[in-house]
Amino acid sequence: MFDSGVRTAADVAKALAIGAKFVFIGRLWVWGLGIAGEHGVRHVLKSLLAEFDILMEVGGFVKVDDFDRSCIDSLPNSSSLIAEHAAI
C-alpha cells in the first residue's frame, strides 16, 4: 500500500511501479468534498481515473500489472538533469 502526497495519476503510476498493490488518494477526495461536497468528490475521482486512462494510453500500458520498477528506473535522475544544464 502507498499513502503520502498522491495528487495525480502519475503519482499513482509511480506507486504501482514500485510495488504498491493499492494507493490511498485521501487528499483528493477531501479537496473535492471541501469544494463541492459529494459532487466534488465524484468530480475529482472521475478526473483522476480519466487522467490515469490517458497516462496508460500514452505510455503504451495495456493493464495495470504492466507497471513495474523498469518504468521508473529508466527515468533520468533529476539532479543529473540540473547538473547538465548548469553553467558553473
C-alpha positions as a printed Julia matrix, in Angstrom:
88×3 Matrix{Float64}:
   0.0    0.0     0.0
   1.15   3.54   -0.7
  -0.01   6.62    1.13
   1.6   10.03    1.03
   1.25  13.01   -1.24
  -0.7   11.35   -4.05
  -2.16  14.12   -6.21
  -2.05  12.9    -9.82
  -2.36   9.78  -11.94
   1.42   9.91  -12.4
   1.79   9.58   -8.62
  -0.5    6.52   -8.7
   1.52   5.01  -11.57
   4.81   5.55   -9.73
   3.4    3.91   -6.6
   2.25   0.91   -8.64
   5.65   0.75  -10.35
   7.44   0.4    -7.02
   5.15  -2.43   -5.98
   2.09  -0.92   -4.3
  -0.98  -3.15   -4.5
  -3.23  -0.17   -3.79
  -2.81   3.58   -3.43
  -4.57   5.86   -0.95
  -5.93   9.05   -2.51
  -7.45  10.7     0.55
  -6.18  14.18   -0.16
  -8.01  14.35   -3.5
 -11.42  13.37   -2.22
 -11.07  15.68    0.78
 -10.34  18.57   -1.59
 -13.36  17.63   -3.7
 -15.55  17.34   -0.63
 -14.42  20.71    0.65
 -15.07  22.44   -2.65
 -18.35  20.91   -3.79
 -19.48  18.21   -1.39
 -20.4   14.83   -2.86
 -20.4   16.23   -6.39
 -16.82  17.45   -5.84
 -15.71  14.01   -4.66
 -17.23  12.4    -7.75
 -15.55  15.01   -9.96
 -12.03  14.55   -8.58
 -12.29  10.75   -8.68
 -13.57  10.76  -12.27
 -10.81  13.22  -13.21
  -8.13  11.01  -11.64
  -9.45   7.94  -13.47
  -9.58   9.83  -16.77
  -6.03  11.09  -16.25
  -4.88   7.55  -15.43
  -6.54   6.21  -18.61
  -4.71   8.85  -20.66
  -1.4    8.05  -18.94
  -1.82   4.35  -19.73
  -2.69   5.02  -23.38
   0.17   7.44  -23.95
   2.62   5.19  -22.11
   1.55   2.11  -24.04
   0.34   0.21  -20.97
  -2.4   -2.35  -21.59
  -3.11  -3.31  -17.99
  -2.25  -2.04  -14.53
   0.01  -5.06  -13.97
   2.3   -3.65  -16.69
   3.62  -1.07  -14.22
   6.86  -2.32  -12.7
  10.18  -1.0   -11.47
  11.55  -0.69  -15.01
   9.03   2.09  -15.65
  10.82   4.4   -13.26
  14.36   3.02  -13.38
  14.66   4.26  -16.96
  13.87   7.86  -15.97
  16.84  10.23  -15.7
  17.89  11.37  -12.26
  16.64  14.92  -11.77
  19.94  16.02  -10.21
  21.82  14.86  -13.31
  19.48  16.91  -15.49
  20.16  20.01  -13.42
  23.92  19.43  -13.49
  23.93  19.02  -17.28
  22.34  22.42  -17.81
  24.08  24.34  -15.04
  26.59  26.97  -16.08
  29.22  26.71  -13.36
